[in-house]
Amino acid sequence: MNKCKVVVVQMRICESKAKNLKNLNSILNEVLKNDIDMIILPEMFCCPYETSKFPLYAEYEQGNTFTYLSNLAKENKIYLVAGSMPELDNQDKIYNTSYVFNRDGIMIAKHRKIHLFDMKIGDKFVHESKTITPGNNITVFDTEFGKFGLCICYDLRFPEIFRIMVDKGAKAIIAPAAFNMKTGPCHWDLLFKARSVDNQIYTIGCAPSRNFEDSYVSFGNSIVVSPWGDIVDKLDETEGFFICDIDFDYVDKVRKELPVLNHRRPDLYK
């Protein structure tokens, strides 16, 4: 059976990176009591989602947090999809970046958020584009179970990249994401279900927990949706985690019974 046992971790995030990593350690002490294959963390798991403060938290690849994550994957022989964090490059550009580590702690994928979120929420503006540089790559990585795609939050709203990930072999797509209290109640479940049904894949959304004291309030509600559009598991707004199977054989079954992808007319999609 091609089943990957995945843990979706919904963390409460505070101003201190050290406290966030300490909190992560505490959660993982419980998580790792189980026999699991992959851990998934939320968007901006180590710092608040405040665009103006991203430069204060940004680190180079191979920095302290990167090394901590690599060691965590290696010591526990797991895949680790490290949500996202602010990444600094050699040209002083900052990216919203997700790193993926294999069971040996080796980085096997890296996704820089492609679509930047600029929106007015009430009387407040969120302007990722003021501090974040967009990425330019669509990301798929391989495991012994099958291929996963990876995107970040606002990328979820762009179906084009999902179809490209599926064309590259992805049967499950992970989206660390921090929807807010305006978009989340309306679009969170809807978008994950739509992307799953359109592409006959599992979609996995991992969010920070909700804290009304934050300047940007996360919707929470981390979720896994099946290729048939069913909600496999879901959290509420509070901190926690759940474990579920991503069954690649079930993806094949759905695609065989309802061969939507085979019925496409790419000759017309110009």
Disulfide bonds with the S-S distance in Angstrom:
none
